[in-house]
């Protein structure tokens, strides 16, 4: 089936961004691809020095990007992906909601 979870090794560059899950699921998923590099953020920081004065410095940190870059083979075997949801149908549901149509987020089986 189209939306079933697929193992890490079945992903390839032509598939692009997907939703990544590390099983067992104990944290939010990651959206992107193993090719995501992240980006460098530079910040001015104040450091407490041993002499009681504060020293200023700059710190460069790589943020974002593929969170499992250095993952073990055992953890890689627990990585699964699912396709991104159909954006067109989500957009249509939001447009219907804005226009006063049926609430796409309301559970029809739940009486209010």
C-alpha positions in Angstrom: 0.0 0.0 0.0 1.2 3.5 -0.8 1.4 4.9 2.7 2.8 1.8 4.5 6.1 2.3 6.3 9.1 1.3 4.2 12.6 0.4 5.6 15.5 2.8 5.3 17.3 0.8 2.6 14.3 1.2 0.2 14.6 5.0 0.1 16.6 6.5 -2.8 17.4 10.0 -3.9 14.6 10.1 -6.5 12.0 9.7 -3.8 13.0 13.0 -2.1 11.6 14.2 1.2 9.6 11.8 3.3 8.5 11.3 6.9 11.1 9.4 8.9 10.3 7.3 12.0 12.7 5.6 14.4 11.0 2.5 15.8 9.8 2.1 18.5 8.3 5.5 18.0 9.2 7.6 21.1 9.9 10.9 19.5 8.3 13.1 16.7 9.2 12.1 13.2 11.8 13.9 11.0 10.7 15.3 7.6 13.4 15.4 5.0 15.9 13.1 3.4 19.3 11.5 4.3 20.8 14.1 2.0 19.9 17.1 4.3 23.0 18.9 5.3 21.7 21.4 7.8 23.2 24.9 8.1 25.7 26.7 10.3 24.4 29.2 12.9 26.9 31.6 14.5 26.0 33.2 17.9 27.7 35.7 20.2 28.0 34.1 23.7 29.1 35.3 27.1 31.3 32.9 29.1 32.0 33.1 32.8 35.8 33.0 33.2 37.6 31.5 36.2 38.8 35.0 37.2 35.2 36.1 37.7 35.0 38.2 34.5 32.7 37.5 31.6 34.4 36.8 28.3 32.7 37.2 24.9 33.0 34.7 22.2 31.5 33.3 19.0 30.1 29.9 18.7 29.3 28.1 15.4 26.8 25.3 15.5 25.5 23.0 12.7 21.8 22.8 13.2 19.1 20.9 11.3 20.0 18.3 8.8 19.7 14.5 8.8 19.6 13.5 12.5 21.0 10.0 12.0 24.2 10.8 10.2 26.3 8.6 12.4 23.7 6.0 13.3 24.8 2.4 14.0 23.7 -0.5 11.7 21.3 -1.6 14.4 19.6 1.8 14.6 19.5 2.1 10.8 17.5 -1.2 10.8 14.9 0.6 13.0 14.5 3.6 10.6 11.4 3.6 8.5 9.8 6.2 6.1 6.4 7.0 4.9 5.5 9.3 2.0 4.4 12.9 2.7 0.6 13.4 2.8 -1.2 14.4 -0.4 -0.7 18.2 -0.2 -3.5 18.9 -2.7 -6.2 17.2 -0.6 -4.9 18.9 2.6 -5.0 22.3 0.8 -8.6 21.6 -0.4 -9.7 20.6 3.1 -8.3 23.8 4.5 -10.0 25.9 1.8 -13.3 24.2 2.5 -12.9 24.9 6.2 -12.1 28.6 5.6 -15.1 28.9 3.3 -17.3 27.5 6.0 -17.6 24.0 4.6 -17.4 20.8 6.6 -14.7 20.8 9.3 -12.0 18.4 7.9 -10.7 17.8 11.4 -14.0 16.9 13.1 -14.5 13.3 13.8 -17.9 12.4 12.3 -18.5 9.6 14.7 -18.1 11.9 17.8 -21.3 13.8 18.8 -20.6 17.3 20.2 
